[in-house]
Amino acid sequence: MTIPRRLLCVITDQQSNPVELARMALEGGAGMIQLRRKSATGRELFEWALRIQALCREHQALFIVNDRVDIALAAHADGVHLGQQDMPASSARSLLGPEKLISVSVSSVEEAMQAAEAGADYLGVGHIFPTGSKEKPMPPIGTGAIRPISAASGLPVIAIGGIGPHNAAEVIKAGASGVAVISAVSGSADPVAATRELVKRIRQ
Amino acid sequence: MDRKQTPLPRLMVISSGEEHSSRQGLALRQSAALGQSAPVLYQLREKGLDAGALQTLCRQLASLIGLSGSIFTVNERFDVALATKAAGVHLPEASCPVDVVSKAAPSLLIGQSVHSAEAARLASKAGVGYLLFGPVFQTPSKVPFGAPQGLEKLRAVCKAASVPVFAVGGITPERAPACIECGAWGVAAMRPFFEPETMPDTINLFLSYLPS
């Protein structure tokens, strides 16, 4: 399965009510929601996933789950996003089947080629700019990393890390198919407007 | 062999929960020791491991334990259980609902932790293969889960359940018969199995206190 061009993926943060955040992001025009909450119980994740999946269907948006392939299977999500420490993409592909979306976090050409080999549909590439959302021991990889990673793997790239309205257009110009954000939406006083603004910049 | 049709072993061994820190490698040595032991249920419960590391470990354990005649279950992550051909998944009480897991993973033996008679009744109806109830006695490892619930609560849970119940929390071989008397099918423990060298003997000691 492939992803639409100029996609905005809004990732849930560790504090907000994820269903409310998803509702606002979808209202602002986000094309994809990723449920990510490391501290939640399986029951919480499952119930949020059911509700967010229903909202995404209403908005013709995609819904994926971070790390938890079990939750994606249980809630019939559209796919999963896997970090380098998560289940290998090849295993996730066997469990989810050919129709579901699998994206993998990569920050180098080598990781990108491995992810492509393992059956990923697209790549989360970052962090592009400095970011406060996650603890990152590595320096940002910059927009210059996008094109080589996409070319070597043959897969579309969603850029992540430190992206906001001021630099969203720049990563699209640098070859990204889309953008993923956490704090640019969840940390905004007006998540609907923040999403709308990002979508506008990505489609410029 | 369909696990769901075969009587379960009377003893469940639960991994240390410290594979990511102070007891790295213990689960693998325990699994190897199971090759010389009577069959048990072995639950890998390692919430501190990332899914990738968990899956690598499960793959090793699934083949070792599968050969030993014991039954291997993974805590919560039925995706990892499916990917590594484990026999089952053990669900915490706050997990995906049992009926949903059963639909998504029909090949797995599904167990669940419960903390009340009502939860035991509901889980039995939803299609679990067994239940785990505790903490029955005082135990250091279950302090975060609250005060011991005691034998009478265990009796009420066993009465409400229509599937085998394992008692957990402060379990020793000597305490096992009291749990059986309350209607438990078997017992589960973690700490008595921290020494893989003596594990086959410890398992035999437990089994000597349990119905055959």
Interface residues (C-beta under 8 A of the other chain):
Chain A: T41 G42 R43 E44 F46 D67 R68 V69 D70 I71 L73 A74 G83 Q84 Q85 D86 M87 P88 S91 A92 S94 L95
Chain B: D50 A51 G52 A53 Q55 E76 R77 F78 D79 V80 L82 A83 L91 P92 A94 S95 C96 P97 V100 V101 A104 A105
